[in-house]
Amino acid sequence: MTALDLAIVAVGFLTASLSGAAGLGGGTILIGVFYALGMSPAEAVPLFAAVQFVSNSSRTIAYVRDVEWHAAGWFLLAGIPATLLVAPFAGEIDGDAVKLILAGLILASLAPQRGGAPLAARPAFLIAGFLNGSIGLFVGATGLFVGRLFFRPEWRKETVIGTLAMTQTLGHGLRVLAYGFVGFSALAAPQRLVPLCLAVILGTIVGKRLNGRLSERTFARLFRVILVTLSLKLIWDALRGYGWI
């Protein structure tokens, strides 16, 4: 294993710990690191999807008593057809365009939310499934912009974390299958995949124990700094790729 592989595994552990404690965000940082290291979408997304399938599965198990299982059916009702329709184009998207899209989604997720009543549960889950199956097939990470659809006022924090983890497991599983069907296997880099899977399982355990012990204000500030820095890095790399700077 190279020094780069070890660094990626360490990032996987840290981002899984973050998601285990907060419910989302770690995956977006991880896929952003993949792209920042120069991986193409066809290389980054299958590896990321397989790792996040394991990470979210372990988080679902950790919060299994709090999961709202009815959300899965509505999520899959839109997620499966969206994935099937978009999958044939999975290997054709420009990597620099993906970096700009992901950076934009990250920055948009940090914008203040407007007040008012949230979207009804069933339409929210359908939209989440559609976004996972379409945009998610290219950018890999969807938790930050899909996650808002699972912040139900009637749900406890643990219910949000568990249900989001469960639906993200389904979404990443669909991506692994979709990329496999078009010739991009998640098993193409086992020297990274296996240690990453072990790291995210351990990170989820650590994150679960940290849940509720972290200062929300400190966590929110650090989280925003990391995401803004990563977004700027992705934008810089994309602009350089296009020869604009």
N, C-alpha and C positions, 0 to 999 in steps of 0.2 A: 504494500500500500504506500503510495507516494505522500509527500507532505501535503499536497493539495487535497488528496482524498481524506486525510486525517482532519484537515481544516473543515472540509464539507461535513464530515461526521459530527464534529464539534458544533457546527452551526445547526445541524439537524437536532442535536440534543437540546441546545438552548432554545430554539424556536418551538420545539415540542413542549418544553417546560413552560414557555410563555402561553401557548395555547391551552395547556392543561390548567393553568391558573386563571386565565382570562376568558377562555372559550374560543377565541379567534385571534388572528393577527400573525401567528407564528408562520403559517404556511405562506402568507404573502411575502414575508421577509425571506423565507427559504427560496422560493422561486425567483425572487428578485436577485438573490445572491447567485443562483444558477445563471441567470441572464447576464449579470454583471461580470461573471467569470468567462463569458463568451460562448456559452452553450447556445445552440440553435433551438427553436421551439420543438423540432422533431426529436432532439436529443433530451432537452430539459423536461418537457411535459410528461412523457411516459415514465421517466425515472421519478419525477416529482409525484405523479399520480399514484404510483405504486407505494412510495414511501408514505404519502399522506393517507392512503387507504389503510395502511397499518397503523399510522398515528391516530387517525380518527376512529378506527375500530377499537383501539385500546382505550381511547377517551370515552367512547360509547359504553364500553364495559365498565369503566370507572364510574360512570354516571347512569348506569342502566336503570336504576330505580326511578330516575327522574325523567326519562325519555317519554315524549308524547308520540306514540307509534303511529297514530293516524296521519301524522304529517307526511310519512313516507309515501303513502299511496298517492296523495295529491302531487308530491314532489316528482315521483316517477312518471305520473301521467303526462307531464310536460317534458321531463328530462330525457326519457327514452327516445321519443320521436325527434326531439331537437338534436340529440347526439347522433342519431342515424342520418339525419339530413346534412349535418355539418361535417361528419367524419371523412367523406371523400376529399375534402379540401384541407385536411389536417396538415399535410406536408408541404403545402404551397404558400403559406403566409410568410411574409417578409419578417425576419427576426427583429430588425430595427423598428418596424411598425408595432410589433408586439411590445417592445420595450416602452414605446411612447404611450400605447394604450394602457399598459399596466401602471406606468407612472401616473397617468391621468386618473385612473380608477383609484389609486392609493390616495392621491391628493383630494379627490372628490369625497372619499370616505371620511376625510378629516374635517370636512366642512360642517358647521353647526347644523343640527337637524331642526327642521321647522316644527312648530307646535301643531296640535290638532290630533284627531283620532287616528290610530294606525289603520292600515289596510286590513280588511277582514281576513281571517285566517286562511280559508281555502284559496282565494285569489293570490294571497301572499305566497303560499307554498307552490302554487302553479308557476308564478313568476320566477320564484327561486329555482325551480327545476328547469325552466326554459333558459335562464341565464347560465346555469351550470352546464347545460348541454350545448349551448351555442358559444358565447364568449369564453366560457371556462375551458373549452377544448383548445383554445389558442393561448390564453394567458396562464392557464394552469390553476391559479389561485382565485377563488371567488368569495372567500369567507368575509372579507371586509365590505363588499357591496351587496352580497346576498344576506349576510348576517343580520342586517337591520330588519329584514323581513321576519326574523324569528324573535325579535324583542317584543314579546307580547305582554301587555300590562298585567294580564292575569297569571302569568308564569313567574315562578321564582327563578333566581339566577341559575341555580343548578339545572332547572328544566330547560332553560335557554341553551346552556352549554351542552347538555346531553343530546337534545333534539337536533341542534345544529351539527354536532359531531356525527350523529347517525345519518343525517341527510348528506353531509359532506362525504361520508364513507361511500354512500351509494353513488354520488357524483363522480368521485375518483375511480371507483370500480368501473363505471361506464366509460371513463376516459381511457383506462388501461385496455379495455376490450376494443374500443374504437381505434386506438392507435395500433393495436395488434392486428386488426383486420386490414389496415392499410399498409402494413409492413414495418412498423416501428415498435419493436418489442421492448417492454419494460425490463426484460432480462438481459439487455444488450451490454450492460455494465455491472455484472454481479459483484465485482470487487468494491463497488460503491453502494449498490442496492442493499446487500445483506447487512453491512455494518450500520448503514443509515437506518434501516428498519429496527435494529436492536437499539440504536441511540434514541429514536423517537419513542419507543416503548418506555425506556428508562426515563426519558424526559417527561413523558405524560405522568408517570408515577410521582416524580418530583413536583411537577406542576400541580397535581391534585392536592398534594400536601401543603403547597404554598397558598392554595386558594383560600381567601378570606384572611390571610395573615399579612398581605401586602397593603401598604398605604395606597389607596386609589389615586390620590393626587400625584404622588411620586411616580407611580406606575404610568399614569396617563401622560405625564410630561416626558418620561423616558421613551415611551411608546411613540409619541408624536415625533420626537427628535430622530429616532431610528428610521421611521417611515419617510420623513421628509428628506433625510440624508440619502436614503436608498433611492427615492424618486429622482432626486437631482442627479445621482450617479447614472441611473437608467437613461434619463433625458440626455445627459452629456454623451454617453456611449452611443445612443441612437443618432444624435446630431453628427458625431464624428463618423459614424458608419455611412451617413448620407453625404459626407464631405462638406457639411455646412459650417464646420468650425475646424 
